[in-house]
Amino acid sequence: MRSPVKKLLETHRELIHMEMQKVASHVQRNEKNSEWIINTITIEGYDVPFRFKRKTEYRNLKGARINLTYYRTVENVSGFDLEVMNVVRIKRS
């Protein structure tokens, strides 16, 4: 039986998977006029934010090792293009 990660990667070619990455920072904030909580993490050795949404607060991941599956997007903020990683699947290692 194939793992859920392998199924995702085969189905969606643009997804990227990383394992045993150390979280440098983790911030949670409420989205305006929504029940979603936006989580932003940074990974040691990477300069881009990784974001995911949840309906409830997530445990603090700072300093933890995680496995994550994500895809790359570019957002325009105040006329600047910023690279952001949207996390599809996150799991503590």
C-alpha positions in Angstrom: 0.0 0.0 0.0 1.3 3.4 -1.0 1.7 6.2 1.6 -0.7 9.2 1.5 2.3 11.5 0.7 3.2 9.4 -2.4 -0.4 9.4 -3.6 -0.5 13.2 -3.3 2.8 13.7 -5.1 1.8 11.3 -7.9 -1.6 13.0 -8.3 -0.4 16.6 -8.1 3.0 17.1 -9.8 3.5 20.6 -8.5 3.6 19.5 -4.9 6.9 19.4 -3.0 7.6 17.2 0.1 10.3 17.7 2.8 11.0 15.7 5.8 12.7 16.3 9.2 12.8 20.1 8.8 13.4 22.2 11.9 10.9 25.0 12.5 12.6 28.4 13.3 9.3 30.3 14.1 5.6 29.7 14.3 2.9 32.5 14.4 -0.9 32.1 14.5 -3.4 34.8 13.7 -7.1 35.1 13.0 -8.2 35.9 9.5 -10.4 39.0 9.3 -14.2 38.2 9.2 -13.5 34.5 9.1 -13.3 31.5 11.5 -10.0 30.4 10.1 -6.7 30.7 11.9 -3.7 31.3 9.6 -0.5 29.6 10.7 2.8 30.9 9.4 6.1 29.0 10.0 9.6 29.5 8.9 12.0 26.7 8.3 15.8 26.9 9.2 17.7 27.5 6.0 14.8 28.9 4.0 13.9 32.6 3.5 10.2 32.1 2.6 7.2 31.7 4.8 5.2 28.5 4.9 1.4 29.0 5.5 -1.6 26.8 6.3 -5.1 27.4 7.7 -6.9 25.6 10.5 -10.2 26.1 12.2 -8.6 25.6 15.7 -5.3 26.7 17.1 -2.4 24.4 16.4 0.2 23.4 19.0 3.4 25.6 18.9 5.9 24.1 16.5 8.9 26.3 17.2 12.0 24.1 17.5 10.1 21.0 16.3 11.0 18.7 13.4 8.3 18.4 10.9 7.4 16.7 7.6 5.5 18.9 5.2 4.0 18.8 1.7 3.5 22.2 0.0 3.2 24.1 -3.2 4.9 27.3 -4.3 2.8 30.5 -5.0 3.6 34.1 -5.7 1.5 36.8 -4.0 1.5 40.5 -4.9 1.7 42.7 -1.8 1.9 46.5 -2.3 3.3 46.0 -5.8 5.9 43.5 -4.7 5.8 39.8 -5.7 6.5 37.6 -2.7 7.1 33.9 -2.8 4.9 32.0 -0.3 4.7 28.3 0.3 1.1 27.0 0.9 1.2 23.9 3.1 -1.2 21.0 2.1 0.0 18.5 4.7 2.0 19.0 7.9 3.0 16.4 10.5 5.4 16.3 13.4 8.3 14.0 12.8 
